[in-house]
Structures are given as structure tokens and as C-alpha cells.
């Protein structure tokens, strides 16, 4: 029996092949009938794991290092880029809530649209059943638009819309997290992720800014919470120096005394964050620090 949901009708969950094909059509179009996303969705940034139909290898690795590290947890994704990791944490790894922060407003806008896309594809829970992620095909969103537009959080929480699925608590904001002032009631998280972002923080804010960042991570974690770092080696710092992009980085590099390979563990330990798991299975080392 078909399931009717707003303008969407689905007779059964999608096969893995259909899911993959639908995503590929959205990302690249088809020769005969190229497609376009509603609200000029421009797609995720091409970073590791950014393809929306593929689970991020870093998140899968973290789940093997610390089982259920994300499930039911309040998470912060610093440098969220176009939202791929944040959305996967919410929809695929079942975090209780996810906040994504990035300094680039255009990337945050993309993240909002990706969140709306993922939300629009969830089948609402019926009696004695659970919500199914990626149940409705991408073509439903292409043909009918988002069920709830990006940033319309009030509609997602509305008690007058009982047919809505259980929306993940997922939000995005534009900010330089190092510089944001703590509020009177600062947010406290159980997991903070800093994936492929610390190099840019270090080059922009120098050694003092790095210390501030680590201190703020510690103060923003509950006791027993985790900070996840994807290490960017010193040679990647040197490769980031380009005359046509952030020319001040060249001067910054000369001022830096801390090195990611030798300094970070001690700096984090000084803030009460101790290594509890680490892996070199991926191109960049992933380390997890626990707040004692």
C-alpha cells in the first residue's frame, strides 16, 4: 500500500541502487534531462566525504574507535563547510542535536539547504514504525520542492503538523568560533568536531588563538565529553601559503612556534583533554581527546 505524505507518494523504501542513482543525477544531472535543485541548491563542497550518498569515512572510523560516540549526543561541528558532516551526524549517526558553525556565510547557506533536502526525504513514522531516512526519492524534492524551507525551524517544531517526521535538532550559524563571546548560559556539548579546520585557525589567529581555541573547546565540553581532531601536518601549513589567497598567512607562518605533530597534545593536556583514541587508518590522523 502506498504511503502518501504531502505531495510525496512512496510505495516502498528505495533500493541502494536507486538512492545512489538519484543522488548522482542531482549532483551531475543526466545527459538527456539535466536537473536543477529547488532554491538554487548548489551542492556540497568537494571535501572528503562530501558526497551526500556516502557516509563520511572519518565518522565511520570514529564509530569503530568509540562505539556510539555520536548516538544521542549533543554535537558541535566547527568549520562545518557545506554541512555534509553535520547532516550525517543528525540523520545517519543519530545525534540528539547538531550545531554547525562556519565562517563562510555562503557555505552555511548551502548547509541549510542540504539539511532541508535530507529532512524532506525522511518518511514520517507511522504507528509501530520508525522514520526512514532517504525514503522519498530526490525526484520528489525536485518536482515539489522542500517540504519545509531552510531555516524554518518553527514549522519543524509545530505541534499543529502531526504528519511531520521526527526532525533532527540541526542548526547552522555563521561565526568565527574563536572570537565569539561566551553567553551567560554557554552551550555545553558532549562531542566537538574540528575536522580539517585547525590549520586555518592557527594561521589566522596564531599561537595565542590556537590556545584560545583549545581552551574554549575544553570549557564547552561536559565532563567525559570528546574533542575530535583531524590533524593537518606542518607541510600542509606550508602548502597553504599562496600569494593570491590570504597573503597574510605567509607572515603568520613565520610567527608560529607550535607544531601540530609535537605541540598539540601538550596544549590540550593543559586544558584537561587527554588522548583516549587515535588512528592513522585514513590519510590524516584522527585523534579523540576526552575531558576528565
VOGU-3710 file (C-alpha; in Angstrom, 3 decimals, decimal comma):
1> xxxxxxxxxx> 0,000/0,000/0,000  1,386/3,378/-0,959  2,352/5,872/1,681  1,095/9,377/0,955  2,935/12,282/2,536  2,008/15,738/1,357  2,823/15,756/-2,353  5,081/12,719/-1,965  3,965/9,141/-2,527  6,221/6,170/-1,872
11> xxxxxxxxxx> 5,264/2,508/-2,178  8,403/1,101/-0,560  11,817/2,145/0,693  14,299/2,882/-2,068  16,852/0,292/-3,091  20,504/1,152/-2,543  20,955/1,452/-6,314  18,017/3,841/-6,640  19,340/6,007/-3,814  22,775/6,161/-5,418
21> xxxxxxxxxx> 21,402/6,884/-8,894  19,123/9,628/-7,574  21,999/11,334/-5,800  24,220/11,117/-8,868  21,517/12,673/-11,036  21,174/15,532/-8,557  24,905/16,116/-8,318  25,763/15,778/-12,012  22,498/15,745/-13,981  21,694/13,276/-16,742
31> xxxxxxxxxx> 22,641/13,777/-20,400  19,042/13,522/-21,542  17,433/15,520/-18,779  19,746/17,590/-16,577  18,150/18,522/-13,277  18,210/21,584/-11,069  17,714/21,818/-7,326  14,993/23,933/-5,748  16,084/27,252/-4,261  19,238/27,180/-6,392
41> xxxxxxxxxx> 20,841/24,482/-4,243  24,473/24,419/-5,306  25,525/21,126/-3,801  28,057/20,229/-1,155  31,638/21,395/-1,266  34,052/18,809/-2,595  35,702/17,876/0,675  36,379/14,317/1,922  33,062/12,587/2,454  31,051/15,432/0,938
51> xxxxxxxxxx> 29,084/13,204/-1,474  25,704/13,080/0,230  25,083/9,394/-0,571  28,360/8,206/1,003  28,878/8,135/4,753  31,943/10,103/5,771  34,849/7,706/6,364  36,008/9,760/9,336  32,670/9,373/11,097  32,622/5,643/10,404
61> xxxxxxxxxx> 36,151/5,357/11,786  35,212/7,276/14,927  32,287/4,944/15,496  34,681/1,987/15,456  37,117/3,712/17,824  34,400/4,679/20,315  31,089/2,868/19,721  28,007/5,106/19,942  30,212/8,203/20,213  27,532/10,280/18,465
71> xxxxxxxxxx> 24,272/8,488/19,228  22,044/10,571/21,468  24,791/13,168/21,938  24,803/16,951/21,652  27,408/17,730/18,969  29,212/20,812/17,667  30,805/20,751/14,194  33,353/23,592/13,949  34,170/24,504/10,364  31,096/22,673/9,103
81> xxxxxxxxxx> 31,673/23,708/5,478  28,575/22,872/3,385  27,021/20,749/6,118  27,738/17,203/4,965  29,219/16,013/8,270  26,653/17,878/10,374  23,755/16,386/8,414  25,200/12,886/8,612  25,616/13,231/12,370  21,939/14,160/12,655
91> xxxxxxxxxx> 20,363/11,812/10,121  22,709/8,822/9,898  24,540/8,708/13,236  21,507/9,704/15,342  22,975/12,565/17,358  20,479/14,210/19,707  21,357/17,648/18,340  23,955/19,124/15,996  25,192/22,691/15,654  27,306/23,503/12,606
101> xxxxxxxxxx> 29,433/26,664/12,563  31,419/28,092/9,670  32,994/31,457/8,940  31,705/31,486/5,331  28,029/32,538/5,004  27,743/31,007/1,533  28,772/27,600/2,868  26,335/27,958/5,757  23,556/28,712/3,246  24,454/25,507/1,386
111> xxxxxxxxxx> 24,379/23,611/4,674  20,866/24,915/5,398  19,693/23,689/2,009  21,300/20,282/2,460  19,540/19,990/5,807  16,231/20,856/4,124  16,888/18,241/1,438  17,681/15,496/3,933  14,665/16,440/6,049  12,396/16,372/3,001
121> xxxxxxxxxx> 13,361/12,781/2,219  12,542/11,306/5,640  9,452/9,089/5,796  7,376/10,071/8,825  6,948/7,442/11,494  3,633/5,621/11,390  2,129/3,519/14,159  4,617/0,879/15,313  7,173/2,029/12,737  10,182/4,293/12,750
131> xxxxxxxxxx> 11,118/7,166/10,478  13,192/6,082/7,477  15,972/8,348/6,271  16,257/8,831/2,479  12,876/7,132/1,981  11,448/9,574/-0,564  13,416/9,911/-3,814  15,338/13,044/-4,669  12,971/13,453/-7,619  10,181/14,232/-5,136
141> xxxxxxxxxx> 12,142/17,234/-3,900  12,992/18,241/-7,461  9,361/18,087/-8,540  7,651/19,505/-5,451  10,291/21,496/-3,581  11,280/21,215/0,047  8,584/20,139/2,469  9,958/22,718/4,880  12,156/25,505/3,595  15,649/26,017/5,027
151> xxxxxxxxxx> 15,753/27,807/8,411  12,015/27,283/9,032  12,625/25,768/12,462  9,296/26,955/13,867  7,398/24,823/11,359  9,534/21,814/12,213  8,619/22,153/15,894  4,958/22,990/15,312  2,554/20,750/17,212  -0,108/21,528/14,586
161> xxxxxxxxxx> 1,750/19,464/11,996  1,417/15,890/13,319  2,374/14,340/9,974  5,911/15,709/10,138  8,644/13,181/10,791  10,755/13,476/13,892  13,059/16,276/12,772  16,648/16,067/13,953  17,661/19,084/16,004  20,061/20,575/13,464
171> xxxxxxxxxx> 21,066/24,216/13,090  23,795/26,228/11,389  25,315/29,628/12,038  27,979/31,896/10,574  30,730/32,800/13,032  34,428/32,747/13,755  34,063/30,494/16,778  37,431/31,521/18,222  36,238/35,122/18,509  32,629/34,618/19,602
181> xxxxxxxxxx> 31,988/35,810/23,123  30,527/33,242/25,520  26,949/33,938/26,539  25,680/33,989/30,125  24,490/30,435/29,587  27,119/28,989/27,264  26,288/25,922/25,223  27,870/22,744/26,514  28,419/19,811/24,181  29,173/16,128/24,521
191> xxxxxxxxxx> 31,148/15,926/21,269  33,040/18,694/19,446  34,481/18,022/15,991  37,323/20,022/14,452  37,890/18,289/11,125  40,345/19,866/8,661  39,963/23,255/10,319  42,666/23,749/12,970  45,327/24,680/10,418  43,224/27,628/9,255
201> xxxxxxxxxx> 42,501/28,702/12,831  46,219/28,520/13,639  47,263/30,537/10,574  44,566/33,148/11,132  44,840/33,577/14,904  48,451/32,478/15,548  49,662/30,537/18,593  47,638/32,618/21,040  44,478/32,000/19,030  45,181/28,269/18,998
211> xxxxxxxxxx> 45,492/28,304/22,792  42,197/30,201/22,976  40,554/27,670/20,677  41,660/24,661/22,726  40,657/26,398/25,979  37,224/27,199/24,583  36,765/23,623/23,357  37,502/22,360/26,853  35,149/24,824/28,550  32,408/23,949/26,035
221> xxxxxxxxxx> 32,570/20,208/26,767  30,821/18,344/29,554  32,995/16,218/31,800  33,562/12,997/29,908  32,932/14,751/26,579  35,051/14,272/23,461  37,020/16,600/21,200  37,750/15,092/17,769  40,684/16,495/15,793  41,776/15,682/12,256
231> xxxxxxxxxx> 45,469/16,535/12,275  46,856/18,682/9,473  50,637/18,295/9,360  53,153/21,147/9,166  53,874/20,530/5,485  50,180/21,174/4,768  50,583/24,557/6,503  53,419/25,372/4,101  51,343/24,292/1,099  48,528/26,606/2,225
241> xxxxxxxxxx> 50,684/29,683/1,590  49,587/31,122/-1,759  50,163/34,689/-2,947  46,622/35,075/-4,290  44,857/33,636/-1,231  45,130/35,130/2,278  48,569/36,678/1,692  48,955/37,394/5,426  49,310/33,650/6,032  52,908/33,862/4,844
251> xxxxxxxxxx> 53,785/36,219/7,695  51,683/34,167/10,100  53,595/31,013/9,258  56,884/32,628/10,226  55,488/33,591/13,632  54,180/30,169/14,635  56,093/28,271/17,306  53,628/25,446/17,887  53,720/22,435/15,570  50,760/20,087/15,112
261> xxxxxxxxxx> 52,870/16,929/15,330  54,651/17,863/18,580  52,773/20,623/20,414  49,065/19,898/20,248  48,889/17,001/22,730  50,620/19,049/25,435  48,460/22,110/24,784  45,309/20,019/25,008  46,507/18,196/28,124  46,979/21,581/29,793
271> xxxxxxxxxx> 43,255/22,172/29,195  42,266/18,830/30,714  41,908/16,989/27,391  43,722/13,648/27,177  44,073/11,378/24,145  41,769/8,382/24,504  41,786/7,058/20,925  43,756/7,676/17,743  44,028/6,192/14,263  46,184/6,616/11,170
281> xxxxxxxxxx> 43,925/4,441/9,010  42,934/7,465/6,900  45,248/9,920/5,109  45,108/12,278/8,107  45,420/11,095/11,676  42,210/11,228/13,680  42,587/11,740/17,429  39,926/11,795/20,133  40,536/13,704/23,369  38,423/13,141/26,466
291> xx> 37,724/15,812/29,052  38,429/14,398/32,508
//
